[in-house]
Amino acid sequence: MASAVEAARLHAGVSFIELSEQTGIAPAALADLLEERADFTMEDVAGIAAVLEVPVTRLLPCAP
């Protein structure tokens, strides 16, 4: 999921700091999520999707 979030962030032209500020996710916590040291909550995903103006499903991994 981290790679999908990062790709969507870059495509939207939103900086790491902007994403942190607009989602309310602390920079250190966001870094942990994007570097796969922590798991996303549904609240995280929903907030990120809203900021990046993408559907939540675009950020979720595809089922095998």
LUMKESE-399158 format. One record per residue (C-alpha): residue in three letters; x, y, z negated. Coordinates in nm, 4 decimals, always signed. Each point is the difference from the previous one (the first is absolute). Layout:
// residues N
['ala'; [X; Y; Z]]
...
***
This chain:
// residues 64
['met'; [+0.0000; +0.0000; +0.0000]]
['ala'; [+0.2898; +0.2346; -0.0716]]
['ser'; [+0.1087; -0.0009; +0.3638]]
['ala'; [-0.3536; +0.0831; +0.1167]]
['val'; [-0.0206; +0.2880; -0.2475]]
['glu'; [+0.3389; +0.1341; +0.1064]]
['ala'; [-0.0884; -0.0257; +0.3704]]
['ala'; [-0.3307; +0.1794; -0.0567]]
['arg'; [+0.1724; +0.2678; -0.2089]]
['leu'; [+0.2550; +0.0695; +0.2706]]
['his'; [-0.2660; -0.0012; +0.2730]]
['ala'; [-0.2079; +0.2502; -0.1984]]
['gly'; [+0.3029; +0.2240; -0.0510]]
['val'; [-0.0435; -0.0038; -0.3775]]
['ser'; [+0.3160; +0.0208; -0.2085]]
['phe'; [+0.0689; -0.2334; -0.2888]]
['ile'; [-0.0413; +0.2891; -0.2458]]
['glu'; [-0.3265; +0.1128; +0.1616]]
['leu'; [-0.1368; -0.3535; -0.0247]]
['ser'; [+0.1016; -0.0183; -0.3635]]
['glu'; [-0.1553; +0.3353; -0.0853]]
['gln'; [-0.3230; -0.0542; +0.1935]]
['thr'; [-0.0614; -0.3503; -0.1352]]
['gly'; [+0.1068; +0.0729; -0.3561]]
['ile'; [+0.2466; -0.2899; +0.0117]]
['ala'; [+0.3240; +0.1013; -0.1701]]
['pro'; [+0.3003; +0.0059; +0.2357]]
['ala'; [+0.1786; -0.2799; -0.1876]]
['ala'; [-0.3134; -0.2157; +0.0045]]
['leu'; [-0.0557; +0.0686; +0.3708]]
['ala'; [+0.3614; -0.0937; +0.0726]]
['asp'; [-0.0508; -0.3262; -0.1893]]
['leu'; [-0.3105; -0.0737; +0.2086]]
['leu'; [+0.1687; +0.0785; +0.3312]]
['glu'; [+0.3103; -0.2001; -0.0920]]
['glu'; [-0.2211; -0.2942; -0.1056]]
['arg'; [+0.1111; +0.0082; -0.3642]]
['ala'; [-0.3623; +0.0517; -0.1097]]
['asp'; [-0.3415; -0.1033; +0.1277]]
['phe'; [-0.2556; +0.2417; +0.1420]]
['thr'; [-0.3322; +0.0305; -0.1785]]
['met'; [-0.3180; +0.0487; +0.1992]]
['glu'; [-0.0094; +0.3533; -0.1407]]
['asp'; [+0.3506; +0.0623; +0.1391]]
['val'; [-0.0984; -0.1321; +0.3425]]
['ala'; [-0.3236; +0.1988; +0.0110]]
['gly'; [+0.1770; +0.3213; -0.0993]]
['ile'; [+0.2788; -0.0499; +0.2510]]
['ala'; [-0.2465; -0.0799; +0.2787]]
['ala'; [-0.1969; +0.3155; -0.0790]]
['val'; [+0.3091; +0.2214; +0.0081]]
['leu'; [+0.1254; -0.1576; +0.3231]]
['glu'; [-0.3503; +0.0075; +0.1520]]
['val'; [+0.0057; -0.3669; +0.0970]]
['pro'; [-0.2384; -0.2830; -0.0853]]
['val'; [+0.1035; -0.2061; -0.3011]]
['thr'; [+0.0023; -0.3070; +0.2244]]
['arg'; [+0.2906; +0.1462; +0.1987]]
['leu'; [+0.2160; -0.0218; -0.3120]]
['leu'; [-0.1025; -0.3495; -0.1093]]
['pro'; [+0.1958; -0.3050; +0.1144]]
['cys'; [-0.1709; -0.2256; +0.2512]]
['ala'; [-0.1236; -0.3324; -0.1292]]
['pro'; [+0.2060; -0.2963; +0.1250]]
***
